[in-house]
Amino acid sequence: MSNTTHPTPDAVTPMWHTSSYSGGQGNCVEVAPNLPHLVPVRDSKRPAGPALAFSPDAWRAFVADLG
């Protein structure tokens, strides 16, 4: 029997998504909307760098203002 653990997406691991508007250039904002009480946002050019954190309500309001 193997004792190997395989990581699975959960509510603790950010699942980063890049905007479709980036056109695959890699110069965009990434967001991880899978966390229940936090929406982290980071620069795709610096994935190990800092991330900003928003409440889900604040992020929805920000995105709504963009349109």
PDBQT receptor file of N, H, CA, C and O in Angstrom, charges set to zero:
ATOM      1  N   MET A   1       0.847  -1.182   0.000  1.00  0.00    +0.000 N 
ATOM      2  CA  MET A   1       0.000   0.000   0.000  1.00  0.00    +0.000 C 
ATOM      3  C   MET A   1       0.888   1.239   0.000  1.00  0.00    +0.000 C 
ATOM      4  O   MET A   1       1.865   1.319   0.744  1.00  0.00    +0.000 OA
ATOM      5  N   SER A   2       0.537   2.188  -0.834  1.00  0.00    +0.000 N 
ATOM      6  H   SER A   2      -0.257   2.123  -1.439  1.00  0.00    +0.000 HD
ATOM      7  CA  SER A   2       1.322   3.408  -0.962  1.00  0.00    +0.000 C 
ATOM      8  C   SER A   2       0.851   4.445   0.051  1.00  0.00    +0.000 C 
ATOM      9  O   SER A   2      -0.338   4.549   0.352  1.00  0.00    +0.000 OA
ATOM     10  N   ASN A   3       1.798   5.200   0.563  1.00  0.00    +0.000 N 
ATOM     11  H   ASN A   3       2.764   5.115   0.318  1.00  0.00    +0.000 HD
ATOM     12  CA  ASN A   3       1.501   6.277   1.501  1.00  0.00    +0.000 C 
ATOM     13  C   ASN A   3       1.599   7.631   0.822  1.00  0.00    +0.000 C 
ATOM     14  O   ASN A   3       1.619   8.658   1.501  1.00  0.00    +0.000 OA
ATOM     15  N   THR A   4       1.660   7.657  -0.505  1.00  0.00    +0.000 N 
ATOM     16  H   THR A   4       1.643   6.822  -1.057  1.00  0.00    +0.000 HD
ATOM     17  CA  THR A   4       1.824   8.892  -1.263  1.00  0.00    +0.000 C 
ATOM     18  C   THR A   4       0.555   9.726  -1.197  1.00  0.00    +0.000 C 
ATOM     19  O   THR A   4      -0.550   9.220  -1.393  1.00  0.00    +0.000 OA
ATOM     20  N   THR A   5       0.728  10.990  -0.923  1.00  0.00    +0.000 N 
ATOM     21  H   THR A   5       1.626  11.401  -0.764  1.00  0.00    +0.000 HD
ATOM     22  CA  THR A   5      -0.397  11.921  -0.893  1.00  0.00    +0.000 C 
ATOM     23  C   THR A   5      -0.345  12.800  -2.129  1.00  0.00    +0.000 C 
ATOM     24  O   THR A   5       0.701  13.354  -2.465  1.00  0.00    +0.000 OA
ATOM     25  N   HIS A   6      -1.466  12.923  -2.795  1.00  0.00    +0.000 N 
ATOM     26  H   HIS A   6      -2.317  12.473  -2.522  1.00  0.00    +0.000 HD
ATOM     27  CA  HIS A   6      -1.555  13.786  -3.969  1.00  0.00    +0.000 C 
ATOM     28  C   HIS A   6      -2.371  15.016  -3.609  1.00  0.00    +0.000 C 
ATOM     29  O   HIS A   6      -3.492  14.894  -3.114  1.00  0.00    +0.000 OA
ATOM     30  N   PRO A   7      -1.819  16.200  -3.852  1.00  0.00    +0.000 N 
ATOM     31  CA  PRO A   7      -2.578  17.410  -3.516  1.00  0.00    +0.000 C 
ATOM     32  C   PRO A   7      -3.839  17.520  -4.362  1.00  0.00    +0.000 C 
ATOM     33  O   PRO A   7      -3.833  17.227  -5.558  1.00  0.00    +0.000 OA
ATOM     34  N   THR A   8      -4.899  17.941  -3.730  1.00  0.00    +0.000 N 
ATOM     35  H   THR A   8      -4.904  18.179  -2.758  1.00  0.00    +0.000 HD
ATOM     36  CA  THR A   8      -6.156  18.175  -4.438  1.00  0.00    +0.000 C 
ATOM     37  C   THR A   8      -6.617  19.585  -4.141  1.00  0.00    +0.000 C 
ATOM     38  O   THR A   8      -6.348  20.113  -3.062  1.00  0.00    +0.000 OA
ATOM     39  N   PRO A   9      -7.312  20.205  -5.092  1.00  0.00    +0.000 N 
ATOM     40  CA  PRO A   9      -7.823  21.554  -4.836  1.00  0.00    +0.000 C 
ATOM     41  C   PRO A   9      -8.793  21.530  -3.661  1.00  0.00    +0.000 C 
ATOM     42  O   PRO A   9      -9.616  20.622  -3.542  1.00  0.00    +0.000 OA
ATOM     43  N   ASP A  10      -8.692  22.507  -2.820  1.00  0.00    +0.000 N 
ATOM     44  H   ASP A  10      -8.023  23.244  -2.916  1.00  0.00    +0.000 HD
ATOM     45  CA  ASP A  10      -9.598  22.622  -1.692  1.00  0.00    +0.000 C 
ATOM     46  C   ASP A  10      -9.817  24.093  -1.370  1.00  0.00    +0.000 C 
ATOM     47  O   ASP A  10      -9.400  24.971  -2.126  1.00  0.00    +0.000 OA
ATOM     48  N   ALA A  11     -10.456  24.350  -0.272  1.00  0.00    +0.000 N 
ATOM     49  H   ALA A  11     -10.794  23.637   0.342  1.00  0.00    +0.000 HD
ATOM     50  CA  ALA A  11     -10.772  25.727   0.102  1.00  0.00    +0.000 C 
ATOM     51  C   ALA A  11      -9.581  26.446   0.726  1.00  0.00    +0.000 C 
ATOM     52  O   ALA A  11      -9.722  27.588   1.161  1.00  0.00    +0.000 OA
ATOM     53  N   VAL A  12      -8.410  25.808   0.783  1.00  0.00    +0.000 N 
ATOM     54  H   VAL A  12      -8.296  24.880   0.429  1.00  0.00    +0.000 HD
ATOM     55  CA  VAL A  12      -7.230  26.434   1.370  1.00  0.00    +0.000 C 
ATOM     56  C   VAL A  12      -6.204  26.779   0.294  1.00  0.00    +0.000 C 
ATOM     57  O   VAL A  12      -5.443  27.733   0.459  1.00  0.00    +0.000 OA
ATOM     58  N   THR A  13      -6.166  26.038  -0.784  1.00  0.00    +0.000 N 
ATOM     59  H   THR A  13      -6.783  25.263  -0.919  1.00  0.00    +0.000 HD
ATOM     60  CA  THR A  13      -5.198  26.243  -1.853  1.00  0.00    +0.000 C 
ATOM     61  C   THR A  13      -5.791  27.151  -2.929  1.00  0.00    +0.000 C 
ATOM     62  O   THR A  13      -6.799  26.794  -3.539  1.00  0.00    +0.000 OA
ATOM     63  N   PRO A  14      -5.194  28.309  -3.172  1.00  0.00    +0.000 N 
ATOM     64  CA  PRO A  14      -5.718  29.178  -4.238  1.00  0.00    +0.000 C 
ATOM     65  C   PRO A  14      -5.596  28.499  -5.598  1.00  0.00    +0.000 C 
ATOM     66  O   PRO A  14      -4.550  27.943  -5.933  1.00  0.00    +0.000 OA
ATOM     67  N   MET A  15      -6.661  28.550  -6.365  1.00  0.00    +0.000 N 
ATOM     68  H   MET A  15      -7.510  29.002  -6.092  1.00  0.00    +0.000 HD
ATOM     69  CA  MET A  15      -6.658  28.042  -7.737  1.00  0.00    +0.000 C 
ATOM     70  C   MET A  15      -6.659  29.273  -8.641  1.00  0.00    +0.000 C 
ATOM     71  O   MET A  15      -7.707  29.863  -8.904  1.00  0.00    +0.000 OA
ATOM     72  N   TRP A  16      -5.472  29.651  -9.113  1.00  0.00    +0.000 N 
ATOM     73  H   TRP A  16      -4.621  29.172  -8.900  1.00  0.00    +0.000 HD
ATOM     74  CA  TRP A  16      -5.285  30.892  -9.853  1.00  0.00    +0.000 C 
ATOM     75  C   TRP A  16      -5.835  30.792 -11.274  1.00  0.00    +0.000 C 
ATOM     76  O   TRP A  16      -5.667  29.778 -11.952  1.00  0.00    +0.000 OA
ATOM     77  N   HIS A  17      -6.491  31.860 -11.706  1.00  0.00    +0.000 N 
ATOM     78  H   HIS A  17      -6.628  32.684 -11.155  1.00  0.00    +0.000 HD
ATOM     79  CA  HIS A  17      -7.026  31.975 -13.058  1.00  0.00    +0.000 C 
ATOM     80  C   HIS A  17      -6.538  33.287 -13.652  1.00  0.00    +0.000 C 
ATOM     81  O   HIS A  17      -6.543  34.324 -12.988  1.00  0.00    +0.000 OA
ATOM     82  N   THR A  18      -6.118  33.231 -14.909  1.00  0.00    +0.000 N 
ATOM     83  H   THR A  18      -6.115  32.389 -15.449  1.00  0.00    +0.000 HD
ATOM     84  CA  THR A  18      -5.676  34.424 -15.630  1.00  0.00    +0.000 C 
ATOM     85  C   THR A  18      -6.819  34.899 -16.515  1.00  0.00    +0.000 C 
ATOM     86  O   THR A  18      -7.551  34.087 -17.080  1.00  0.00    +0.000 OA
ATOM     87  N   SER A  19      -6.969  36.178 -16.634  1.00  0.00    +0.000 N 
ATOM     88  H   SER A  19      -6.374  36.839 -16.175  1.00  0.00    +0.000 HD
ATOM     89  CA  SER A  19      -8.014  36.753 -17.470  1.00  0.00    +0.000 C 
ATOM     90  C   SER A  19      -7.887  36.294 -18.918  1.00  0.00    +0.000 C 
ATOM     91  O   SER A  19      -6.780  36.188 -19.446  1.00  0.00    +0.000 OA
ATOM     92  N   SER A  20      -9.013  36.025 -19.552  1.00  0.00    +0.000 N 
ATOM     93  H   SER A  20      -9.912  36.112 -19.123  1.00  0.00    +0.000 HD
ATOM     94  CA  SER A  20      -9.001  35.666 -20.978  1.00  0.00    +0.000 C 
ATOM     95  C   SER A  20      -8.572  36.856 -21.828  1.00  0.00    +0.000 C 
ATOM     96  O   SER A  20      -8.192  36.676 -22.985  1.00  0.00    +0.000 OA
ATOM     97  N   TYR A  21      -8.624  38.050 -21.285  1.00  0.00    +0.000 N 
ATOM     98  H   TYR A  21      -8.933  38.195 -20.345  1.00  0.00    +0.000 HD
ATOM     99  CA  TYR A  21      -8.200  39.245 -22.019  1.00  0.00    +0.000 C 
ATOM    100  C   TYR A  21      -6.683  39.336 -22.168  1.00  0.00    +0.000 C 
ATOM    101  O   TYR A  21      -6.188  40.156 -22.941  1.00  0.00    +0.000 OA
ATOM    102  N   SER A  22      -5.946  38.508 -21.443  1.00  0.00    +0.000 N 
ATOM    103  H   SER A  22      -6.348  37.842 -20.816  1.00  0.00    +0.000 HD
ATOM    104  CA  SER A  22      -4.485  38.566 -21.541  1.00  0.00    +0.000 C 
ATOM    105  C   SER A  22      -3.986  37.985 -22.855  1.00  0.00    +0.000 C 
ATOM    106  O   SER A  22      -2.848  38.242 -23.248  1.00  0.00    +0.000 OA
ATOM    107  N   GLY A  23      -4.815  37.209 -23.540  1.00  0.00    +0.000 N 
ATOM    108  H   GLY A  23      -5.740  37.000 -23.221  1.00  0.00    +0.000 HD
ATOM    109  CA  GLY A  23      -4.428  36.643 -24.822  1.00  0.00    +0.000 C 
ATOM    110  C   GLY A  23      -3.258  35.678 -24.722  1.00  0.00    +0.000 C 
ATOM    111  O   GLY A  23      -2.532  35.481 -25.696  1.00  0.00    +0.000 OA
ATOM    112  N   GLY A  24      -3.070  35.079 -23.557  1.00  0.00    +0.000 N 
ATOM    113  H   GLY A  24      -3.660  35.239 -22.766  1.00  0.00    +0.000 HD
ATOM    114  CA  GLY A  24      -1.979  34.136 -23.382  1.00  0.00    +0.000 C 
ATOM    115  C   GLY A  24      -0.618  34.773 -23.278  1.00  0.00    +0.000 C 
ATOM    116  O   GLY A  24       0.394  34.074 -23.332  1.00  0.00    +0.000 OA
ATOM    117  N   GLN A  25      -0.565  36.081 -23.131  1.00  0.00    +0.000 N 
ATOM    118  H   GLN A  25      -1.387  36.649 -23.087  1.00  0.00    +0.000 HD
ATOM    119  CA  GLN A  25       0.707  36.800 -23.046  1.00  0.00    +0.000 C 
ATOM    120  C   GLN A  25       1.383  36.638 -21.692  1.00  0.00    +0.000 C 
ATOM    121  O   GLN A  25       2.596  36.817 -21.582  1.00  0.00    +0.000 OA
ATOM    122  N   GLY A  26       0.623  36.306 -20.673  1.00  0.00    +0.000 N 
ATOM    123  H   GLY A  26      -0.362  36.161 -20.763  1.00  0.00    +0.000 HD
ATOM    124  CA  GLY A  26       1.194  36.152 -19.344  1.00  0.00    +0.000 C 
ATOM    125  C   GLY A  26       1.403  37.460 -18.610  1.00  0.00    +0.000 C 
ATOM    126  O   GLY A  26       2.003  37.469 -17.535  1.00  0.00    +0.000 OA
ATOM    127  N   ASN A  27       0.928  38.556 -19.157  1.00  0.00    +0.000 N 
ATOM    128  H   ASN A  27       0.441  38.548 -20.030  1.00  0.00    +0.000 HD
ATOM    129  CA  ASN A  27       1.059  39.871 -18.516  1.00  0.00    +0.000 C 
ATOM    130  C   ASN A  27      -0.312  40.324 -18.054  1.00  0.00    +0.000 C 
ATOM    131  O   ASN A  27      -0.927  41.206 -18.654  1.00  0.00    +0.000 OA
ATOM    132  N   CYS A  28      -0.772  39.722 -16.999  1.00  0.00    +0.000 N 
ATOM    133  H   CYS A  28      -0.272  39.006 -16.512  1.00  0.00    +0.000 HD
ATOM    134  CA  CYS A  28      -2.131  40.013 -16.584  1.00  0.00    +0.000 C 
ATOM    135  C   CYS A  28      -2.282  39.824 -15.080  1.00  0.00    +0.000 C 
ATOM    136  O   CYS A  28      -1.344  39.446 -14.379  1.00  0.00    +0.000 OA
ATOM    137  N   VAL A  29      -3.458  40.092 -14.624  1.00  0.00    +0.000 N 
ATOM    138  H   VAL A  29      -4.220  40.399 -15.194  1.00  0.00    +0.000 HD
ATOM    139  CA  VAL A  29      -3.831  39.876 -13.240  1.00  0.00    +0.000 C 
ATOM    140  C   VAL A  29      -4.384  38.463 -13.126  1.00  0.00    +0.000 C 
ATOM    141  O   VAL A  29      -5.124  38.003 -13.996  1.00  0.00    +0.000 OA
ATOM    142  N   GLU A  30      -4.020  37.781 -12.046  1.00  0.00    +0.000 N 
ATOM    143  H   GLU A  30      -3.419  38.155 -11.339  1.00  0.00    +0.000 HD
ATOM    144  CA  GLU A  30      -4.597  36.475 -11.757  1.00  0.00    +0.000 C 
ATOM    145  C   GLU A  30      -5.436  36.589 -10.499  1.00  0.00    +0.000 C 
ATOM    146  O   GLU A  30      -5.098  37.330  -9.576  1.00  0.00    +0.000 OA
ATOM    147  N   VAL A  31      -6.523  35.854 -10.473  1.00  0.00    +0.000 N 
ATOM    148  H   VAL A  31      -6.798  35.252 -11.223  1.00  0.00    +0.000 HD
ATOM    149  CA  VAL A  31      -7.420  35.862  -9.328  1.00  0.00    +0.000 C 
ATOM    150  C   VAL A  31      -7.706  34.418  -8.927  1.00  0.00    +0.000 C 
ATOM    151  O   VAL A  31      -7.763  33.529  -9.776  1.00  0.00    +0.000 OA
ATOM    152  N   ALA A  32      -7.884  34.196  -7.643  1.00  0.00    +0.000 N 
ATOM    153  H   ALA A  32      -7.838  34.919  -6.953  1.00  0.00    +0.000 HD
ATOM    154  CA  ALA A  32      -8.213  32.864  -7.124  1.00  0.00    +0.000 C 
ATOM    155  C   ALA A  32      -9.572  32.949  -6.442  1.00  0.00    +0.000 C 
ATOM    156  O   ALA A  32      -9.641  33.216  -5.242  1.00  0.00    +0.000 OA
ATOM    157  N   PRO A  33     -10.654  32.725  -7.186  1.00  0.00    +0.000 N 
ATOM    158  CA  PRO A  33     -11.997  32.896  -6.626  1.00  0.00    +0.000 C 
ATOM    159  C   PRO A  33     -12.525  31.709  -5.837  1.00  0.00    +0.000 C 
ATOM    160  O   PRO A  33     -13.689  31.716  -5.435  1.00  0.00    +0.000 OA
ATOM    161  N   ASN A  34     -11.700  30.682  -5.601  1.00  0.00    +0.000 N 
ATOM    162  H   ASN A  34     -10.755  30.676  -5.927  1.00  0.00    +0.000 HD
ATOM    163  CA  ASN A  34     -12.199  29.470  -4.948  1.00  0.00    +0.000 C 
ATOM    164  C   ASN A  34     -12.169  29.500  -3.421  1.00  0.00    +0.000 C 
ATOM    165  O   ASN A  34     -12.667  28.573  -2.782  1.00  0.00    +0.000 OA
ATOM    166  N   LEU A  35     -11.610  30.518  -2.840  1.00  0.00    +0.000 N 
ATOM    167  H   LEU A  35     -11.205  31.271  -3.359  1.00  0.00    +0.000 HD
ATOM    168  CA  LEU A  35     -11.549  30.580  -1.372  1.00  0.00    +0.000 C 
ATOM    169  C   LEU A  35     -12.849  31.178  -0.834  1.00  0.00    +0.000 C 
ATOM    170  O   LEU A  35     -13.342  32.160  -1.388  1.00  0.00    +0.000 OA
ATOM    171  N   PRO A  36     -13.412  30.611   0.226  1.00  0.00    +0.000 N 
ATOM    172  CA  PRO A  36     -14.747  31.024   0.664  1.00  0.00    +0.000 C 
ATOM    173  C   PRO A  36     -14.859  32.441   1.227  1.00  0.00    +0.000 C 
ATOM    174  O   PRO A  36     -15.906  33.070   1.071  1.00  0.00    +0.000 OA
ATOM    175  N   HIS A  37     -13.812  32.965   1.878  1.00  0.00    +0.000 N 
ATOM    176  H   HIS A  37     -12.962  32.454   2.005  1.00  0.00    +0.000 HD
ATOM    177  CA  HIS A  37     -13.936  34.266   2.542  1.00  0.00    +0.000 C 
ATOM    178  C   HIS A  37     -12.894  35.268   2.079  1.00  0.00    +0.000 C 
ATOM    179  O   HIS A  37     -12.693  36.299   2.721  1.00  0.00    +0.000 OA
ATOM    180  N   LEU A  38     -12.229  34.972   0.969  1.00  0.00    +0.000 N 
ATOM    181  H   LEU A  38     -12.392  34.134   0.448  1.00  0.00    +0.000 HD
ATOM    182  CA  LEU A  38     -11.121  35.795   0.521  1.00  0.00    +0.000 C 
ATOM    183  C   LEU A  38     -10.955  35.637  -0.993  1.00  0.00    +0.000 C 
ATOM    184  O   LEU A  38     -11.090  34.535  -1.525  1.00  0.00    +0.000 OA
ATOM    185  N   VAL A  39     -10.665  36.735  -1.677  1.00  0.00    +0.000 N 
ATOM    186  H   VAL A  39     -10.556  37.630  -1.245  1.00  0.00    +0.000 HD
ATOM    187  CA  VAL A  39     -10.366  36.691  -3.107  1.00  0.00    +0.000 C 
ATOM    188  C   VAL A  39      -8.981  37.304  -3.298  1.00  0.00    +0.000 C 
ATOM    189  O   VAL A  39      -8.843  38.526  -3.355  1.00  0.00    +0.000 OA
ATOM    190  N   PRO A  40      -7.949  36.452  -3.396  1.00  0.00    +0.000 N 
ATOM    191  CA  PRO A  40      -6.603  36.975  -3.624  1.00  0.00    +0.000 C 
ATOM    192  C   PRO A  40      -6.400  37.322  -5.100  1.00  0.00    +0.000 C 
ATOM    193  O   PRO A  40      -6.943  36.670  -5.992  1.00  0.00    +0.000 OA
ATOM    194  N   VAL A  41      -5.609  38.357  -5.330  1.00  0.00    +0.000 N 
ATOM    195  H   VAL A  41      -5.168  38.887  -4.606  1.00  0.00    +0.000 HD
ATOM    196  CA  VAL A  41      -5.299  38.835  -6.678  1.00  0.00    +0.000 C 
ATOM    197  C   VAL A  41      -3.797  39.071  -6.742  1.00  0.00    +0.000 C 
ATOM    198  O   VAL A  41      -3.214  39.640  -5.819  1.00  0.00    +0.000 OA
ATOM    199  N   ARG A  42      -3.160  38.627  -7.847  1.00  0.00    +0.000 N 
ATOM    200  H   ARG A  42      -3.634  38.164  -8.596  1.00  0.00    +0.000 HD
ATOM    201  CA  ARG A  42      -1.710  38.793  -7.973  1.00  0.00    +0.000 C 
ATOM    202  C   ARG A  42      -1.330  39.118  -9.408  1.00  0.00    +0.000 C 
ATOM    203  O   ARG A  42      -2.142  38.980 -10.323  1.00  0.00    +0.000 OA
ATOM    204  N   ASP A  43      -0.105  39.545  -9.595  1.00  0.00    +0.000 N 
ATOM    205  H   ASP A  43       0.555  39.657  -8.852  1.00  0.00    +0.000 HD
ATOM    206  CA  ASP A  43       0.470  39.830 -10.903  1.00  0.00    +0.000 C 
ATOM    207  C   ASP A  43       0.973  38.513 -11.491  1.00  0.00    +0.000 C 
ATOM    208  O   ASP A  43       1.762  37.817 -10.852  1.00  0.00    +0.000 OA
ATOM    209  N   SER A  44       0.530  38.164 -12.689  1.00  0.00    +0.000 N 
ATOM    210  H   SER A  44      -0.112  38.729 -13.208  1.00  0.00    +0.000 HD
ATOM    211  CA  SER A  44       0.927  36.888 -13.291  1.00  0.00    +0.000 C 
ATOM    212  C   SER A  44       2.422  36.812 -13.572  1.00  0.00    +0.000 C 
ATOM    213  O   SER A  44       2.977  35.717 -13.671  1.00  0.00    +0.000 OA
ATOM    214  N   LYS A  45       3.082  37.962 -13.701  1.00  0.00    +0.000 N 
ATOM    215  H   LYS A  45       2.631  38.851 -13.621  1.00  0.00    +0.000 HD
ATOM    216  CA  LYS A  45       4.529  37.970 -13.937  1.00  0.00    +0.000 C 
ATOM    217  C   LYS A  45       5.315  37.661 -12.661  1.00  0.00    +0.000 C 
ATOM    218  O   LYS A  45       6.503  37.342 -12.726  1.00  0.00    +0.000 OA
ATOM    219  N   ARG A  46       4.660  37.755 -11.509  1.00  0.00    +0.000 N 
ATOM    220  H   ARG A  46       3.695  38.014 -11.456  1.00  0.00    +0.000 HD
ATOM    221  CA  ARG A  46       5.326  37.512 -10.221  1.00  0.00    +0.000 C 
ATOM    222  C   ARG A  46       4.494  36.558  -9.364  1.00  0.00    +0.000 C 
ATOM    223  O   ARG A  46       3.993  36.952  -8.311  1.00  0.00    +0.000 OA
ATOM    224  N   PRO A  47       4.342  35.305  -9.807  1.00  0.00    +0.000 N 
ATOM    225  CA  PRO A  47       3.476  34.385  -9.078  1.00  0.00    +0.000 C 
ATOM    226  C   PRO A  47       3.918  34.106  -7.640  1.00  0.00    +0.000 C 
ATOM    227  O   PRO A  47       3.091  33.746  -6.803  1.00  0.00    +0.000 OA
ATOM    228  N   ALA A  48       5.189  34.264  -7.347  1.00  0.00    +0.000 N 
ATOM    229  H   ALA A  48       5.862  34.556  -8.027  1.00  0.00    +0.000 HD
ATOM    230  CA  ALA A  48       5.669  34.058  -5.978  1.00  0.00    +0.000 C 
ATOM    231  C   ALA A  48       5.662  35.370  -5.188  1.00  0.00    +0.000 C 
ATOM    232  O   ALA A  48       5.990  35.389  -4.002  1.00  0.00    +0.000 OA
ATOM    233  N   GLY A  49       5.291  36.445  -5.843  1.00  0.00    +0.000 N 
ATOM    234  H   GLY A  49       5.024  36.430  -6.806  1.00  0.00    +0.000 HD
ATOM    235  CA  GLY A  49       5.283  37.751  -5.187  1.00  0.00    +0.000 C 
ATOM    236  C   GLY A  49       4.043  37.947  -4.335  1.00  0.00    +0.000 C 
ATOM    237  O   GLY A  49       3.286  37.004  -4.103  1.00  0.00    +0.000 OA
ATOM    238  N   PRO A  50       3.835  39.157  -3.873  1.00  0.00    +0.000 N 
ATOM    239  CA  PRO A  50       2.701  39.437  -2.992  1.00  0.00    +0.000 C 
ATOM    240  C   PRO A  50       1.368  39.376  -3.734  1.00  0.00    +0.000 C 
ATOM    241  O   PRO A  50       1.310  39.513  -4.956  1.00  0.00    +0.000 OA
ATOM    242  N   ALA A  51       0.319  39.172  -2.977  1.00  0.00    +0.000 N 
ATOM    243  H   ALA A  51       0.366  39.061  -1.985  1.00  0.00    +0.000 HD
ATOM    244  CA  ALA A  51      -1.041  39.185  -3.515  1.00  0.00    +0.000 C 
ATOM    245  C   ALA A  51      -1.873  40.152  -2.685  1.00  0.00    +0.000 C 
ATOM    246  O   ALA A  51      -1.662  40.294  -1.480  1.00  0.00    +0.000 OA
ATOM    247  N   LEU A  52      -2.801  40.803  -3.329  1.00  0.00    +0.000 N 
ATOM    248  H   LEU A  52      -2.972  40.688  -4.307  1.00  0.00    +0.000 HD
ATOM    249  CA  LEU A  52      -3.779  41.625  -2.616  1.00  0.00    +0.000 C 
ATOM    250  C   LEU A  52      -4.939  40.721  -2.249  1.00  0.00    +0.000 C 
ATOM    251  O   LEU A  52      -5.239  39.774  -2.977  1.00  0.00    +0.000 OA
ATOM    252  N   ALA A  53      -5.590  40.992  -1.144  1.00  0.00    +0.000 N 
ATOM    253  H   ALA A  53      -5.347  41.761  -0.552  1.00  0.00    +0.000 HD
ATOM    254  CA  ALA A  53      -6.718  40.170  -0.704  1.00  0.00    +0.000 C 
ATOM    255  C   ALA A  53      -7.953  41.043  -0.523  1.00  0.00    +0.000 C 
ATOM    256  O   ALA A  53      -7.906  42.088   0.126  1.00  0.00    +0.000 OA
ATOM    257  N   PHE A  54      -9.049  40.597  -1.105  1.00  0.00    +0.000 N 
ATOM    258  H   PHE A  54      -9.088  39.748  -1.632  1.00  0.00    +0.000 HD
ATOM    259  CA  PHE A  54     -10.318  41.310  -1.027  1.00  0.00    +0.000 C 
ATOM    260  C   PHE A  54     -11.374  40.404  -0.417  1.00  0.00    +0.000 C 
ATOM    261  O   PHE A  54     -11.293  39.181  -0.529  1.00  0.00    +0.000 OA
ATOM    262  N   SER A  55     -12.352  41.001   0.219  1.00  0.00    +0.000 N 
ATOM    263  H   SER A  55     -12.417  41.994   0.309  1.00  0.00    +0.000 HD
ATOM    264  CA  SER A  55     -13.513  40.213   0.638  1.00  0.00    +0.000 C 
ATOM    265  C   SER A  55     -14.306  39.898  -0.640  1.00  0.00    +0.000 C 
ATOM    266  O   SER A  55     -14.210  40.641  -1.616  1.00  0.00    +0.000 OA
ATOM    267  N   PRO A  56     -15.080  38.816  -0.646  1.00  0.00    +0.000 N 
ATOM    268  CA  PRO A  56     -15.879  38.521  -1.842  1.00  0.00    +0.000 C 
ATOM    269  C   PRO A  56     -16.805  39.674  -2.236  1.00  0.00    +0.000 C 
ATOM    270  O   PRO A  56     -16.969  39.952  -3.424  1.00  0.00    +0.000 OA
ATOM    271  N   ASP A  57     -17.410  40.345  -1.259  1.00  0.00    +0.000 N 
ATOM    272  H   ASP A  57     -17.278  40.120  -0.294  1.00  0.00    +0.000 HD
ATOM    273  CA  ASP A  57     -18.295  41.483  -1.574  1.00  0.00    +0.000 C 
ATOM    274  C   ASP A  57     -17.528  42.634  -2.210  1.00  0.00    +0.000 C 
ATOM    275  O   ASP A  57     -18.004  43.240  -3.170  1.00  0.00    +0.000 OA
ATOM    276  N   ALA A  58     -16.344  42.940  -1.685  1.00  0.00    +0.000 N 
ATOM    277  H   ALA A  58     -15.957  42.448  -0.905  1.00  0.00    +0.000 HD
ATOM    278  CA  ALA A  58     -15.536  44.030  -2.249  1.00  0.00    +0.000 C 
ATOM    279  C   ALA A  58     -15.083  43.676  -3.661  1.00  0.00    +0.000 C 
ATOM    280  O   ALA A  58     -15.065  44.545  -4.533  1.00  0.00    +0.000 OA
ATOM    281  N   TRP A  59     -14.719  42.423  -3.902  1.00  0.00    +0.000 N 
ATOM    282  H   TRP A  59     -14.734  41.717  -3.194  1.00  0.00    +0.000 HD
ATOM    283  CA  TRP A  59     -14.287  42.009  -5.244  1.00  0.00    +0.000 C 
ATOM    284  C   TRP A  59     -15.448  42.102  -6.234  1.00  0.00    +0.000 C 
ATOM    285  O   TRP A  59     -15.265  42.587  -7.350  1.00  0.00    +0.000 OA
ATOM    286  N   ARG A  60     -16.641  41.644  -5.841  1.00  0.00    +0.000 N 
ATOM    287  H   ARG A  60     -16.790  41.250  -4.934  1.00  0.00    +0.000 HD
ATOM    288  CA  ARG A  60     -17.811  41.743  -6.733  1.00  0.00    +0.000 C 
ATOM    289  C   ARG A  60     -18.111  43.198  -7.070  1.00  0.00    +0.000 C 
ATOM    290  O   ARG A  60     -18.429  43.512  -8.217  1.00  0.00    +0.000 OA
ATOM    291  N   ALA A  61     -18.014  44.087  -6.090  1.00  0.00    +0.000 N 
ATOM    292  H   ALA A  61     -17.755  43.832  -5.158  1.00  0.00    +0.000 HD
ATOM    293  CA  ALA A  61     -18.277  45.504  -6.326  1.00  0.00    +0.000 C 
ATOM    294  C   ALA A  61     -17.231  46.076  -7.274  1.00  0.00    +0.000 C 
ATOM    295  O   ALA A  61     -17.576  46.855  -8.163  1.00  0.00    +0.000 OA
ATOM    296  N   PHE A  62     -15.965  45.712  -7.109  1.00  0.00    +0.000 N 
ATOM    297  H   PHE A  62     -15.685  45.080  -6.387  1.00  0.00    +0.000 HD
ATOM    298  CA  PHE A  62     -14.889  46.176  -7.984  1.00  0.00    +0.000 C 
ATOM    299  C   PHE A  62     -15.136  45.720  -9.421  1.00  0.00    +0.000 C 
ATOM    300  O   PHE A  62     -15.059  46.525 -10.349  1.00  0.00    +0.000 OA
ATOM    301  N   VAL A  63     -15.431  44.442  -9.606  1.00  0.00    +0.000 N 
ATOM    302  H   VAL A  63     -15.494  43.788  -8.852  1.00  0.00    +0.000 HD
ATOM    303  CA  VAL A  63     -15.654  43.903 -10.951  1.00  0.00    +0.000 C 
ATOM    304  C   VAL A  63     -16.902  44.537 -11.580  1.00  0.00    +0.000 C 
ATOM    305  O   VAL A  63     -16.910  44.824 -12.777  1.00  0.00    +0.000 OA
ATOM    306  N   ALA A  64     -17.954  44.755 -10.785  1.00  0.00    +0.000 N 
ATOM    307  H   ALA A  64     -17.948  44.522  -9.813  1.00  0.00    +0.000 HD
ATOM    308  CA  ALA A  64     -19.170  45.380 -11.300  1.00  0.00    +0.000 C 
ATOM    309  C   ALA A  64     -18.886  46.804 -11.791  1.00  0.00    +0.000 C 
ATOM    310  O   ALA A  64     -19.470  47.244 -12.781  1.00  0.00    +0.000 OA
ATOM    311  N   ASP A  65     -18.004  47.516 -11.113  1.00  0.00    +0.000 N 
ATOM    312  H   ASP A  65     -17.529  47.158 -10.309  1.00  0.00    +0.000 HD
ATOM    313  CA  ASP A  65     -17.656  48.886 -11.513  1.00  0.00    +0.000 C 
ATOM    314  C   ASP A  65     -16.848  48.932 -12.810  1.00  0.00    +0.000 C 
ATOM    315  O   ASP A  65     -16.826  49.956 -13.493  1.00  0.00    +0.000 OA
ATOM    316  N   LEU A  66     -16.186  47.829 -13.149  1.00  0.00    +0.000 N 
ATOM    317  H   LEU A  66     -16.204  46.997 -12.595  1.00  0.00    +0.000 HD
ATOM    318  CA  LEU A  66     -15.385  47.793 -14.380  1.00  0.00    +0.000 C 
ATOM    319  C   LEU A  66     -16.263  47.808 -15.622  1.00  0.00    +0.000 C 
ATOM    320  O   LEU A  66     -15.864  48.338 -16.659  1.00  0.00    +0.000 OA
ATOM    321  N   GLY A  67     -17.449  47.234 -15.527  1.00  0.00    +0.000 N 
ATOM    322  H   GLY A  67     -17.774  46.803 -14.685  1.00  0.00    +0.000 HD
ATOM    323  CA  GLY A  67     -18.327  47.097 -16.696  1.00  0.00    +0.000 C 
ATOM    324  C   GLY A  67     -19.145  48.269 -16.904  1.00  0.00    +0.000 C 
ATOM    325  O   GLY A  67     -19.936  48.310 -17.847  1.00  0.00    +0.000 OA
TER     326      GLY A  67
